[in-house]
Amino acid sequence: MVRIIKASFEIEDFDGEQMLKNIEKAGRTCYKSEDKITDDSANKFVHMLIHERKHESVIEHEKVTVRFIFDRSISHELVRHRIGSYSQESTRFCNYAKDKFGNEISVIDIGPHFTNLNSFNLWFHHMVECEGVYLQLLENGEKPEIARSVLPNSLKTEIVATFNLREWRLVFKQRTSPKAHPQMREVMVPLLVEMKKRLPVVFDDIGVE
């Protein structure tokens, strides 16, 4: 039976204090002011770069990696960001009829975004049909790379994305906008809130409507 799961994210290997120190060290090269580096000067320096001089190229020296779980259609929007590195669960090499996948497909819960229960029921019925055809194709001897053609856009996918800090600012500005897809906002808004807590000097000026 189809398994319905929630979209989620996980920030990996994050050391905000060290990031700021590294950015300061690189940025002060431009002004040859390395002699002004102190134990607590990084935050003020990075604030000056971003908010006063608009010198955001310097923050490209640092990156953040996030592991996302959402549906395939939303992953297609994420990878439109050119300045990024991606590693994604492959429907070509993953066989969802195997035990490690529970012998079923997993889909992302889109229920909260439907306007009524009837729409949800129609969607879920289609998910069950897609799973049945996929499993039958595998039983008929087709490879996962062929059987995947019937898998839905709602299929759960796991993708690891790495962006430099300047690109993350752009991602958040675009993907938390009220005009962004609601499933994208469902993940990106709480991620931005968390990044504001961890690295406020870089992200505090980005509002969420």
Secondary structure, DSSP 8 states (H G I E B T S, - for coil): --EEE--EEEEES--HHHHHHHHHHHHHHHHT-GGG--TT-HHHHHHIIIIIS--GGGGGG-EEEEEEEEEHHHHHHHTT-SS-EEEE--TTT--TTSGGGTTS-EEE--GGGSSSHHHHHHHHHHHHHHHHHHHHHHHTT--HHHHGGG--TTBEEEEEEEEEHHHHHHHHHHHSSTTS-HHHHHHHHHHHHHHHHH-HHHHTT----
